[in-house]
Amino acid sequence: MGILTNKLILIIGIALIVCSIIAAIIYIFIIKIRKVKLNAQFDAEYGQEDIKHNDKDRKE
């Protein structure tokens, strides 16, 4: 009975690790999608900003 319990604990632990990794991957994709949408909204509201152009203006 002890071996069955140890195997069961091992399998449950591995399953939890796999579920956590899958959840982390999904979370990362959601964050990236939100970032793209937010950047698009910023571009629509404030206009697209050319970073290199602004750096040249600051140096002169």
PDB file of N, CA, C, O and CB in Angstrom:
ATOM      1  N   MET A   1       0.829  -1.200   0.000  1.00  0.00           N
ATOM      2  CA  MET A   1       0.000   0.000   0.000  1.00  0.00           C
ATOM      3  C   MET A   1       0.866   1.253   0.000  1.00  0.00           C
ATOM      4  O   MET A   1       0.477   2.273  -0.569  1.00  0.00           O
ATOM      5  CB  MET A   1      -0.939   0.004   1.211  1.00  0.00           C
ATOM      6  N   GLY A   2       2.030   1.187   0.629  1.00  0.00           N
ATOM      7  CA  GLY A   2       2.899   2.343   0.698  1.00  0.00           C
ATOM      8  C   GLY A   2       3.453   2.724  -0.665  1.00  0.00           C
ATOM      9  O   GLY A   2       3.599   3.910  -0.962  1.00  0.00           O
ATOM     10  N   ILE A   3       3.764   1.738  -1.499  1.00  0.00           N
ATOM     11  CA  ILE A   3       4.299   2.017  -2.829  1.00  0.00           C
ATOM     12  C   ILE A   3       3.231   2.679  -3.694  1.00  0.00           C
ATOM     13  O   ILE A   3       3.532   3.616  -4.434  1.00  0.00           O
ATOM     14  CB  ILE A   3       4.808   0.720  -3.497  1.00  0.00           C
ATOM     15  N   LEU A   4       2.012   2.214  -3.614  1.00  0.00           N
ATOM     16  CA  LEU A   4       0.921   2.799  -4.374  1.00  0.00           C
ATOM     17  C   LEU A   4       0.709   4.253  -3.965  1.00  0.00           C
ATOM     18  O   LEU A   4       0.464   5.107  -4.818  1.00  0.00           O
ATOM     19  CB  LEU A   4      -0.366   1.992  -4.176  1.00  0.00           C
ATOM     20  N   THR A   5       0.797   4.532  -2.703  1.00  0.00           N
ATOM     21  CA  THR A   5       0.624   5.894  -2.201  1.00  0.00           C
ATOM     22  C   THR A   5       1.764   6.780  -2.698  1.00  0.00           C
ATOM     23  O   THR A   5       1.526   7.916  -3.108  1.00  0.00           O
ATOM     24  CB  THR A   5       0.563   5.905  -0.654  1.00  0.00           C
ATOM     25  N   ASN A   6       2.990   6.280  -2.667  1.00  0.00           N
ATOM     26  CA  ASN A   6       4.125   7.070  -3.139  1.00  0.00           C
ATOM     27  C   ASN A   6       4.020   7.355  -4.637  1.00  0.00           C
ATOM     28  O   ASN A   6       4.309   8.468  -5.077  1.00  0.00           O
ATOM     29  CB  ASN A   6       5.438   6.344  -2.833  1.00  0.00           C
ATOM     30  N   LYS A   7       3.607   6.356  -5.423  1.00  0.00           N
ATOM     31  CA  LYS A   7       3.431   6.567  -6.858  1.00  0.00           C
ATOM     32  C   LYS A   7       2.320   7.571  -7.131  1.00  0.00           C
ATOM     33  O   LYS A   7       2.436   8.418  -8.016  1.00  0.00           O
ATOM     34  CB  LYS A   7       3.126   5.242  -7.560  1.00  0.00           C
ATOM     35  N   LEU A   8       1.249   7.467  -6.364  1.00  0.00           N
ATOM     36  CA  LEU A   8       0.132   8.389  -6.525  1.00  0.00           C
ATOM     37  C   LEU A   8       0.559   9.823  -6.218  1.00  0.00           C
ATOM     38  O   LEU A   8       0.197  10.749  -6.943  1.00  0.00           O
ATOM     39  CB  LEU A   8      -1.031   7.978  -5.621  1.00  0.00           C
ATOM     40  N   ILE A   9       1.320  10.001  -5.155  1.00  0.00           N
ATOM     41  CA  ILE A   9       1.821  11.334  -4.813  1.00  0.00           C
ATOM     42  C   ILE A   9       2.740  11.859  -5.912  1.00  0.00           C
ATOM     43  O   ILE A   9       2.676  13.037  -6.262  1.00  0.00           O
ATOM     44  CB  ILE A   9       2.566  11.303  -3.464  1.00  0.00           C
ATOM     45  N   LEU A  10       3.587  11.001  -6.454  1.00  0.00           N
ATOM     46  CA  LEU A  10       4.484  11.401  -7.537  1.00  0.00           C
ATOM     47  C   LEU A  10       3.694  11.816  -8.775  1.00  0.00           C
ATOM     48  O   LEU A  10       3.988  12.848  -9.377  1.00  0.00           O
ATOM     49  CB  LEU A  10       5.447  10.257  -7.883  1.00  0.00           C
ATOM     50  N   ILE A  11       2.703  11.032  -9.156  1.00  0.00           N
ATOM     51  CA  ILE A  11       1.904  11.335 -10.343  1.00  0.00           C
ATOM     52  C   ILE A  11       1.129  12.638 -10.149  1.00  0.00           C
ATOM     53  O   ILE A  11       1.063  13.457 -11.065  1.00  0.00           O
ATOM     54  CB  ILE A  11       0.934  10.178 -10.653  1.00  0.00           C
ATOM     55  N   ILE A  12       0.553  12.834  -8.986  1.00  0.00           N
ATOM     56  CA  ILE A  12      -0.175  14.076  -8.707  1.00  0.00           C
ATOM     57  C   ILE A  12       0.772  15.273  -8.736  1.00  0.00           C
ATOM     58  O   ILE A  12       0.416  16.332  -9.253  1.00  0.00           O
ATOM     59  CB  ILE A  12      -0.886  13.992  -7.339  1.00  0.00           C
ATOM     60  N   GLY A  13       1.960  15.114  -8.192  1.00  0.00           N
ATOM     61  CA  GLY A  13       2.947  16.190  -8.213  1.00  0.00           C
ATOM     62  C   GLY A  13       3.369  16.556  -9.627  1.00  0.00           C
ATOM     63  O   GLY A  13       3.467  17.735  -9.967  1.00  0.00           O
ATOM     64  N   ILE A  14       3.616  15.554 -10.440  1.00  0.00           N
ATOM     65  CA  ILE A  14       3.989  15.805 -11.839  1.00  0.00           C
ATOM     66  C   ILE A  14       2.836  16.474 -12.577  1.00  0.00           C
ATOM     67  O   ILE A  14       3.056  17.392 -13.367  1.00  0.00           O
ATOM     68  CB  ILE A  14       4.388  14.484 -12.550  1.00  0.00           C
ATOM     69  N   ALA A  15       1.619  16.026 -12.330  1.00  0.00           N
ATOM     70  CA  ALA A  15       0.450  16.630 -12.979  1.00  0.00           C
ATOM     71  C   ALA A  15       0.301  18.096 -12.583  1.00  0.00           C
ATOM     72  O   ALA A  15      -0.037  18.930 -13.423  1.00  0.00           O
ATOM     73  CB  ALA A  15      -0.829  15.853 -12.615  1.00  0.00           C
ATOM     74  N   LEU A  16       0.546  18.417 -11.333  1.00  0.00           N
ATOM     75  CA  LEU A  16       0.470  19.809 -10.877  1.00  0.00           C
ATOM     76  C   LEU A  16       1.546  20.671 -11.537  1.00  0.00           C
ATOM     77  O   LEU A  16       1.291  21.818 -11.904  1.00  0.00           O
ATOM     78  CB  LEU A  16       0.610  19.877  -9.351  1.00  0.00           C
ATOM     79  N   ILE A  17       2.732  20.119 -11.683  1.00  0.00           N
ATOM     80  CA  ILE A  17       3.814  20.862 -12.340  1.00  0.00           C
ATOM     81  C   ILE A  17       3.451  21.135 -13.802  1.00  0.00           C
ATOM     82  O   ILE A  17       3.635  22.249 -14.292  1.00  0.00           O
ATOM     83  CB  ILE A  17       5.153  20.076 -12.253  1.00  0.00           C
ATOM     84  N   VAL A  18       2.941  20.126 -14.489  1.00  0.00           N
ATOM     85  CA  VAL A  18       2.555  20.294 -15.895  1.00  0.00           C
ATOM     86  C   VAL A  18       1.442  21.336 -16.020  1.00  0.00           C
ATOM     87  O   VAL A  18       1.485  22.188 -16.908  1.00  0.00           O
ATOM     88  CB  VAL A  18       2.094  18.941 -16.500  1.00  0.00           C
ATOM     89  N   CYS A  19       0.461  21.271 -15.144  1.00  0.00           N
ATOM     90  CA  CYS A  19      -0.633  22.254 -15.173  1.00  0.00           C
ATOM     91  C   CYS A  19      -0.118  23.661 -14.904  1.00  0.00           C
ATOM     92  O   CYS A  19      -0.573  24.617 -15.532  1.00  0.00           O
ATOM     93  CB  CYS A  19      -1.711  21.888 -14.143  1.00  0.00           C
ATOM     94  N   SER A  20       0.812  23.797 -13.990  1.00  0.00           N
ATOM     95  CA  SER A  20       1.385  25.108 -13.691  1.00  0.00           C
ATOM     96  C   SER A  20       2.158  25.663 -14.880  1.00  0.00           C
ATOM     97  O   SER A  20       2.073  26.856 -15.171  1.00  0.00           O
ATOM     98  CB  SER A  20       2.297  25.021 -12.474  1.00  0.00           C
ATOM     99  N   ILE A  21       2.898  24.823 -15.557  1.00  0.00           N
ATOM    100  CA  ILE A  21       3.653  25.270 -16.737  1.00  0.00           C
ATOM    101  C   ILE A  21       2.700  25.697 -17.846  1.00  0.00           C
ATOM    102  O   ILE A  21       2.924  26.720 -18.493  1.00  0.00           O
ATOM    103  CB  ILE A  21       4.592  24.149 -17.243  1.00  0.00           C
ATOM    104  N   ILE A  22       1.651  24.933 -18.071  1.00  0.00           N
ATOM    105  CA  ILE A  22       0.661  25.290 -19.091  1.00  0.00           C
ATOM    106  C   ILE A  22      -0.023  26.606 -18.738  1.00  0.00           C
ATOM    107  O   ILE A  22      -0.222  27.454 -19.607  1.00  0.00           O
ATOM    108  CB  ILE A  22      -0.387  24.169 -19.246  1.00  0.00           C
ATOM    109  N   ALA A  23      -0.382  26.782 -17.470  1.00  0.00           N
ATOM    110  CA  ALA A  23      -1.016  28.031 -17.043  1.00  0.00           C
ATOM    111  C   ALA A  23      -0.071  29.215 -17.224  1.00  0.00           C
ATOM    112  O   ALA A  23      -0.515  30.294 -17.618  1.00  0.00           O
ATOM    113  CB  ALA A  23      -1.460  27.932 -15.578  1.00  0.00           C
ATOM    114  N   ALA A  24       1.209  29.043 -16.947  1.00  0.00           N
ATOM    115  CA  ALA A  24       2.182  30.120 -17.118  1.00  0.00           C
ATOM    116  C   ALA A  24       2.328  30.491 -18.592  1.00  0.00           C
ATOM    117  O   ALA A  24       2.429  31.674 -18.918  1.00  0.00           O
ATOM    118  CB  ALA A  24       3.545  29.709 -16.537  1.00  0.00           C
ATOM    119  N   ILE A  25       2.340  29.519 -19.475  1.00  0.00           N
ATOM    120  CA  ILE A  25       2.444  29.783 -20.914  1.00  0.00           C
ATOM    121  C   ILE A  25       1.216  30.551 -21.402  1.00  0.00           C
ATOM    122  O   ILE A  25       1.345  31.513 -22.158  1.00  0.00           O
ATOM    123  CB  ILE A  25       2.598  28.458 -21.704  1.00  0.00           C
ATOM    124  N   ILE A  26       0.037  30.132 -20.975  1.00  0.00           N
ATOM    125  CA  ILE A  26      -1.189  30.834 -21.358  1.00  0.00           C
ATOM    126  C   ILE A  26      -1.170  32.268 -20.830  1.00  0.00           C
ATOM    127  O   ILE A  26      -1.560  33.192 -21.543  1.00  0.00           O
ATOM    128  CB  ILE A  26      -2.433  30.086 -20.829  1.00  0.00           C
ATOM    129  N   TYR A  27      -0.724  32.460 -19.597  1.00  0.00           N
ATOM    130  CA  TYR A  27      -0.648  33.793 -18.996  1.00  0.00           C
ATOM    131  C   TYR A  27       0.305  34.694 -19.782  1.00  0.00           C
ATOM    132  O   TYR A  27       0.002  35.866 -20.008  1.00  0.00           O
ATOM    133  CB  TYR A  27      -0.195  33.694 -17.529  1.00  0.00           C
ATOM    134  N   ILE A  28       1.434  34.166 -20.192  1.00  0.00           N
ATOM    135  CA  ILE A  28       2.403  34.954 -20.967  1.00  0.00           C
ATOM    136  C   ILE A  28       1.785  35.376 -22.297  1.00  0.00           C
ATOM    137  O   ILE A  28       1.950  36.524 -22.709  1.00  0.00           O
ATOM    138  CB  ILE A  28       3.707  34.142 -21.211  1.00  0.00           C
ATOM    139  N   PHE A  29       1.080  34.476 -22.976  1.00  0.00           N
ATOM    140  CA  PHE A  29       0.434  34.830 -24.235  1.00  0.00           C
ATOM    141  C   PHE A  29      -0.624  35.911 -24.034  1.00  0.00           C
ATOM    142  O   PHE A  29      -0.737  36.828 -24.848  1.00  0.00           O
ATOM    143  CB  PHE A  29      -0.195  33.595 -24.872  1.00  0.00           C
ATOM    144  N   ILE A  30      -1.394  35.810 -22.963  1.00  0.00           N
ATOM    145  CA  ILE A  30      -2.418  36.823 -22.686  1.00  0.00           C
ATOM    146  C   ILE A  30      -1.772  38.181 -22.444  1.00  0.00           C
ATOM    147  O   ILE A  30      -2.264  39.193 -22.942  1.00  0.00           O
ATOM    148  CB  ILE A  30      -3.271  36.415 -21.467  1.00  0.00           C
ATOM    149  N   ILE A  31      -0.687  38.218 -21.694  1.00  0.00           N
ATOM    150  CA  ILE A  31       0.007  39.475 -21.420  1.00  0.00           C
ATOM    151  C   ILE A  31       0.544  40.077 -22.715  1.00  0.00           C
ATOM    152  O   ILE A  31       0.444  41.288 -22.915  1.00  0.00           O
ATOM    153  CB  ILE A  31       1.156  39.254 -20.416  1.00  0.00           C
ATOM    154  N   LYS A  32       1.109  39.259 -23.593  1.00  0.00           N
ATOM    155  CA  LYS A  32       1.642  39.772 -24.865  1.00  0.00           C
ATOM    156  C   LYS A  32       0.524  40.330 -25.736  1.00  0.00           C
ATOM    157  O   LYS A  32       0.700  41.367 -26.376  1.00  0.00           O
ATOM    158  CB  LYS A  32       2.397  38.663 -25.623  1.00  0.00           C
ATOM    159  N   ILE A  33      -0.623  39.656 -25.770  1.00  0.00           N
ATOM    160  CA  ILE A  33      -1.756  40.138 -26.557  1.00  0.00           C
ATOM    161  C   ILE A  33      -2.244  41.469 -25.999  1.00  0.00           C
ATOM    162  O   ILE A  33      -2.527  42.388 -26.767  1.00  0.00           O
ATOM    163  CB  ILE A  33      -2.903  39.100 -26.566  1.00  0.00           C
ATOM    164  N   ARG A  34      -2.347  41.590 -24.681  1.00  0.00           N
ATOM    165  CA  ARG A  34      -2.769  42.849 -24.069  1.00  0.00           C
ATOM    166  C   ARG A  34      -1.786  43.971 -24.366  1.00  0.00           C
ATOM    167  O   ARG A  34      -2.195  45.110 -24.593  1.00  0.00           O
ATOM    168  CB  ARG A  34      -2.922  42.681 -22.564  1.00  0.00           C
ATOM    169  N   LYS A  35      -0.505  43.662 -24.367  1.00  0.00           N
ATOM    170  CA  LYS A  35       0.513  44.674 -24.649  1.00  0.00           C
ATOM    171  C   LYS A  35       0.376  45.191 -26.074  1.00  0.00           C
ATOM    172  O   LYS A  35       0.473  46.395 -26.309  1.00  0.00           O
ATOM    173  CB  LYS A  35       1.921  44.101 -24.426  1.00  0.00           C
ATOM    174  N   VAL A  36       0.152  44.289 -27.024  1.00  0.00           N
ATOM    175  CA  VAL A  36      -0.017  44.701 -28.414  1.00  0.00           C
ATOM    176  C   VAL A  36      -1.254  45.577 -28.561  1.00  0.00           C
ATOM    177  O   VAL A  36      -1.212  46.602 -29.242  1.00  0.00           O
ATOM    178  CB  VAL A  36      -0.118  43.475 -29.335  1.00  0.00           C
ATOM    179  N   LYS A  37      -2.353  45.182 -27.930  1.00  0.00           N
ATOM    180  CA  LYS A  37      -3.579  45.976 -28.005  1.00  0.00           C
ATOM    181  C   LYS A  37      -3.394  47.346 -27.366  1.00  0.00           C
ATOM    182  O   LYS A  37      -3.871  48.348 -27.900  1.00  0.00           O
ATOM    183  CB  LYS A  37      -4.730  45.237 -27.330  1.00  0.00           C
ATOM    184  N   LEU A  38      -2.710  47.399 -26.232  1.00  0.00           N
ATOM    185  CA  LEU A  38      -2.485  48.669 -25.550  1.00  0.00           C
ATOM    186  C   LEU A  38      -1.581  49.582 -26.364  1.00  0.00           C
ATOM    187  O   LEU A  38      -1.824  50.786 -26.441  1.00  0.00           O
ATOM    188  CB  LEU A  38      -1.882  48.432 -24.173  1.00  0.00           C
ATOM    189  N   ASN A  39      -0.534  49.021 -26.976  1.00  0.00           N
ATOM    190  CA  ASN A  39       0.337  49.826 -27.830  1.00  0.00           C
ATOM    191  C   ASN A  39      -0.430  50.359 -29.037  1.00  0.00           C
ATOM    192  O   ASN A  39      -0.201  51.493 -29.459  1.00  0.00           O
ATOM    193  CB  ASN A  39       1.548  48.999 -28.293  1.00  0.00           C
ATOM    194  N   ALA A  40      -1.328  49.566 -29.590  1.00  0.00           N
ATOM    195  CA  ALA A  40      -2.139  50.026 -30.718  1.00  0.00           C
ATOM    196  C   ALA A  40      -3.062  51.161 -30.273  1.00  0.00           C
ATOM    197  O   ALA A  40      -3.274  52.123 -31.010  1.00  0.00           O
ATOM    198  CB  ALA A  40      -2.966  48.856 -31.310  1.00  0.00           C
ATOM    199  N   GLN A  41      -3.602  51.041 -29.073  1.00  0.00           N
ATOM    200  CA  GLN A  41      -4.474  52.097 -28.549  1.00  0.00           C
ATOM    201  C   GLN A  41      -3.673  53.376 -28.307  1.00  0.00           C
ATOM    202  O   GLN A  41      -4.155  54.466 -28.614  1.00  0.00           O
ATOM    203  CB  GLN A  41      -5.161  51.638 -27.239  1.00  0.00           C
ATOM    204  N   PHE A  42      -2.471  53.266 -27.768  1.00  0.00           N
ATOM    205  CA  PHE A  42      -1.619  54.437 -27.557  1.00  0.00           C
ATOM    206  C   PHE A  42      -1.275  55.098 -28.886  1.00  0.00           C
ATOM    207  O   PHE A  42      -1.294  56.324 -28.996  1.00  0.00           O
ATOM    208  CB  PHE A  42      -0.333  54.043 -26.812  1.00  0.00           C
ATOM    209  N   ASP A  43      -0.963  54.291 -29.893  1.00  0.00           N
ATOM    210  CA  ASP A  43      -0.649  54.842 -31.209  1.00  0.00           C
ATOM    211  C   ASP A  43      -1.865  55.570 -31.797  1.00  0.00           C
ATOM    212  O   ASP A  43      -1.717  56.615 -32.431  1.00  0.00           O
ATOM    213  CB  ASP A  43      -0.183  53.721 -32.160  1.00  0.00           C
ATOM    214  N   ALA A  44      -3.052  55.022 -31.590  1.00  0.00           N
ATOM    215  CA  ALA A  44      -4.260  55.651 -32.113  1.00  0.00           C
ATOM    216  C   ALA A  44      -4.551  56.964 -31.393  1.00  0.00           C
ATOM    217  O   ALA A  44      -4.994  57.925 -32.022  1.00  0.00           O
ATOM    218  CB  ALA A  44      -5.454  54.702 -31.981  1.00  0.00           C
ATOM    219  N   GLU A  45      -4.311  57.019 -30.094  1.00  0.00           N
ATOM    220  CA  GLU A  45      -4.635  58.213 -29.326  1.00  0.00           C
ATOM    221  C   GLU A  45      -3.564  59.297 -29.433  1.00  0.00           C
ATOM    222  O   GLU A  45      -3.887  60.480 -29.540  1.00  0.00           O
ATOM    223  CB  GLU A  45      -4.838  57.846 -27.881  1.00  0.00           C
ATOM    224  N   TYR A  46      -2.308  58.903 -29.406  1.00  0.00           N
ATOM    225  CA  TYR A  46      -1.227  59.879 -29.337  1.00  0.00           C
ATOM    226  C   TYR A  46      -0.395  59.946 -30.600  1.00  0.00           C
ATOM    227  O   TYR A  46       0.481  60.805 -30.709  1.00  0.00           O
ATOM    228  CB  TYR A  46      -0.342  59.569 -28.185  1.00  0.00           C
ATOM    229  N   GLY A  47      -0.637  59.084 -31.537  1.00  0.00           N
ATOM    230  CA  GLY A  47       0.155  59.030 -32.754  1.00  0.00           C
ATOM    231  C   GLY A  47       1.391  58.177 -32.536  1.00  0.00           C
ATOM    232  O   GLY A  47       1.886  58.038 -31.418  1.00  0.00           O
ATOM    233  N   GLN A  48       1.877  57.612 -33.629  1.00  0.00           N
ATOM    234  CA  GLN A  48       3.042  56.752 -33.505  1.00  0.00           C
ATOM    235  C   GLN A  48       4.280  57.617 -33.307  1.00  0.00           C
ATOM    236  O   GLN A  48       4.483  58.599 -34.021  1.00  0.00           O
ATOM    237  CB  GLN A  48       3.196  55.840 -34.749  1.00  0.00           C
ATOM    238  N   GLU A  49       5.087  57.251 -32.352  1.00  0.00           N
ATOM    239  CA  GLU A  49       6.258  58.040 -31.991  1.00  0.00           C
ATOM    240  C   GLU A  49       7.508  57.398 -32.578  1.00  0.00           C
ATOM    241  O   GLU A  49       7.735  56.200 -32.409  1.00  0.00           O
ATOM    242  CB  GLU A  49       6.382  58.172 -30.456  1.00  0.00           C
ATOM    243  N   ASP A  50       8.315  58.193 -33.264  1.00  0.00           N
ATOM    244  CA  ASP A  50       9.568  57.711 -33.823  1.00  0.00           C
ATOM    245  C   ASP A  50      10.668  57.996 -32.803  1.00  0.00           C
ATOM    246  O   ASP A  50      11.063  59.148 -32.621  1.00  0.00           O
ATOM    247  CB  ASP A  50       9.879  58.386 -35.209  1.00  0.00           C
ATOM    248  N   ILE A  51      11.157  56.964 -32.148  1.00  0.00           N
ATOM    249  CA  ILE A  51      12.118  57.127 -31.056  1.00  0.00           C
ATOM    250  C   ILE A  51      13.439  57.682 -31.581  1.00  0.00           C
ATOM    251  O   ILE A  51      14.035  58.549 -30.942  1.00  0.00           O
ATOM    252  CB  ILE A  51      12.353  55.785 -30.339  1.00  0.00           C
ATOM    253  N   LYS A  52      13.902  57.205 -32.719  1.00  0.00           N
ATOM    254  CA  LYS A  52      15.175  57.680 -33.257  1.00  0.00           C
ATOM    255  C   LYS A  52      15.090  59.161 -33.597  1.00  0.00           C
ATOM    256  O   LYS A  52      16.047  59.901 -33.368  1.00  0.00           O
ATOM    257  CB  LYS A  52      15.573  56.870 -34.501  1.00  0.00           C
ATOM    258  N   HIS A  53      13.970  59.602 -34.136  1.00  0.00           N
ATOM    259  CA  HIS A  53      13.795  61.005 -34.492  1.00  0.00           C
ATOM    260  C   HIS A  53      13.852  61.876 -33.230  1.00  0.00           C
ATOM    261  O   HIS A  53      14.461  62.946 -33.241  1.00  0.00           O
ATOM    262  CB  HIS A  53      12.451  61.215 -35.241  1.00  0.00           C
ATOM    263  N   ASN A  54      13.228  61.425 -32.160  1.00  0.00           N
ATOM    264  CA  ASN A  54      13.224  62.197 -30.916  1.00  0.00           C
ATOM    265  C   ASN A  54      14.631  62.252 -30.310  1.00  0.00           C
ATOM    266  O   ASN A  54      15.010  63.273 -29.737  1.00  0.00           O
ATOM    267  CB  ASN A  54      12.228  61.583 -29.904  1.00  0.00           C
ATOM    268  N   ASP A  55      15.401  61.180 -30.427  1.00  0.00           N
ATOM    269  CA  ASP A  55      16.760  61.187 -29.894  1.00  0.00           C
ATOM    270  C   ASP A  55      17.626  62.200 -30.636  1.00  0.00           C
ATOM    271  O   ASP A  55      18.459  62.861 -30.015  1.00  0.00           O
ATOM    272  CB  ASP A  55      17.380  59.789 -29.988  1.00  0.00           C
ATOM    273  N   LYS A  56      17.451  62.336 -31.944  1.00  0.00           N
ATOM    274  CA  LYS A  56      18.234  63.310 -32.726  1.00  0.00           C
ATOM    275  C   LYS A  56      17.865  64.729 -32.310  1.00  0.00           C
ATOM    276  O   LYS A  56      18.726  65.604 -32.218  1.00  0.00           O
ATOM    277  CB  LYS A  56      17.995  63.117 -34.253  1.00  0.00           C
ATOM    278  N   ASP A  57      16.578  64.947 -32.060  1.00  0.00           N
ATOM    279  CA  ASP A  57      16.158  66.279 -31.640  1.00  0.00           C
ATOM    280  C   ASP A  57      16.730  66.658 -30.280  1.00  0.00           C
ATOM    281  O   ASP A  57      17.049  67.822 -30.037  1.00  0.00           O
ATOM    282  CB  ASP A  57      14.648  66.359 -31.600  1.00  0.00           C
ATOM    283  N   ARG A  58      16.856  65.691 -29.410  1.00  0.00           N
ATOM    284  CA  ARG A  58      17.390  65.961 -28.056  1.00  0.00           C
ATOM    285  C   ARG A  58      18.875  66.260 -28.087  1.00  0.00           C
ATOM    286  O   ARG A  58      19.356  67.072 -27.297  1.00  0.00           O
ATOM    287  CB  ARG A  58      17.131  64.771 -27.131  1.00  0.00           C
ATOM    288  N   LYS A  59      19.614  65.618 -28.987  1.00  0.00           N
ATOM    289  CA  LYS A  59      21.055  65.795 -29.037  1.00  0.00           C
ATOM    290  C   LYS A  59      21.425  67.172 -29.612  1.00  0.00           C
ATOM    291  O   LYS A  59      22.445  67.744 -29.227  1.00  0.00           O
ATOM    292  CB  LYS A  59      21.693  64.679 -29.872  1.00  0.00           C
ATOM    293  N   GLU A  60      20.621  67.697 -30.511  1.00  0.00           N
ATOM    294  CA  GLU A  60      20.949  68.961 -31.177  1.00  0.00           C
ATOM    295  C   GLU A  60      20.608  70.150 -30.363  1.00  0.00           C
ATOM    296  O   GLU A  60      20.830  71.280 -30.798  1.00  0.00           O
ATOM    297  CB  GLU A  60      20.260  69.059 -32.473  1.00  0.00           C
TER     298      GLU A  60
END
